[in-house]
Amino acid sequence: MSVSLAELGIVMVLVGILLIAAGIMVGAGRGNAKGAAVVLIGPVPVAVGNDRRLLLVALAIAAALLAAFLLLGALAP
């Protein structure tokens, strides 16, 4: 039996949703959540977060991914 990439993607999304729901249920009593996100709108990074250290880590990861994207784009024929 062959599984298409679309079916595999749907299964992965559903598993991810279940993992997020399980994490919410397990950690519902704890109120010390930290988070950060970086969105690139063109060349401008928009960063939001409630922890400075985590925000800097998110920015560093975004910069590394952007550099890898540009490098791979330059190497492509």
LUMLUMLO-119902 format. One record per residue (C-alpha): x, y, z; residue in three letters. Coordinates in pm, whole numbers. Last residue first. Example, Ala and Ser with C-alpha at 12.3 -4.5 7.8 and 13.67 -1.06 7.14 Angstrom:
PT:X:Y:Z:rest
PT:1367:-106:714:ser
PT:1230:-450:780:ala
//
This chain:
PT:X:Y:Z:rest
PT:2135:2659:-1081:pro
PT:2096:2666:-701:ala
PT:2399:2785:-505:leu
PT:2268:3139:-450:ala
PT:1931:3010:-331:gly
PT:2102:2769:-92:leu
PT:2302:3056:56:leu
PT:1998:3283:82:leu
PT:1790:3014:253:phe
PT:2075:2921:485:ala
PT:2122:3287:582:ala
PT:1748:3326:644:leu
PT:1743:3010:856:leu
PT:2040:3135:1060:ala
PT:1879:3478:1108:ala
PT:1550:3318:1217:ala
PT:1735:3094:1465:ile
PT:1920:3396:1606:ala
PT:1595:3593:1635:leu
PT:1430:3304:1820:ala
PT:1727:3278:2057:val
PT:1711:3654:2121:leu
PT:1340:3624:2198:leu
PT:1407:3337:2438:leu
PT:1656:3551:2627:arg
PT:1420:3851:2640:arg
PT:1119:3655:2762:asp
PT:763:3766:2683:asn
PT:783:3745:2307:gly
PT:723:3921:1980:val
PT:958:3972:1686:ala
PT:884:4132:1349:val
PT:1180:4090:1114:pro
PT:1191:4326:814:val
PT:1341:4195:488:pro
PT:1003:4096:346:gly
PT:776:4045:641:ile
PT:979:3798:846:leu
PT:790:3667:1147:val
PT:969:3588:1472:val
PT:803:3424:1770:ala
PT:871:3403:2141:ala
PT:728:3218:2437:gly
PT:741:3173:2810:lys
PT:485:2999:3027:ala
PT:493:3034:3405:asn
PT:131:2966:3493:gly
PT:140:2595:3564:arg
PT:-190:2422:3629:gly
PT:-273:2367:3261:ala
PT:60:2199:3185:gly
PT:-70:1847:3123:val
PT:-384:1956:2940:met
PT:-203:2207:2721:ile
PT:66:1954:2637:gly
PT:-195:1696:2540:ala
PT:-368:1948:2312:ala
PT:-35:2039:2149:ile
PT:48:1671:2097:leu
PT:-296:1606:1946:leu
PT:-255:1901:1708:ile
PT:87:1773:1604:gly
PT:-51:1424:1540:val
PT:-322:1579:1322:leu
PT:-65:1781:1126:val
PT:153:1474:1075:met
PT:-144:1268:954:val
PT:-238:1540:706:ile
PT:119:1557:578:gly
PT:137:1180:531:leu
PT:-189:1187:338:glu
PT:-59:1465:116:ala
PT:272:1286:65:leu
PT:91:984:-72:ser
PT:90:648:105:val
PT:140:336:-104:ser
PT:0:0:0:met
//
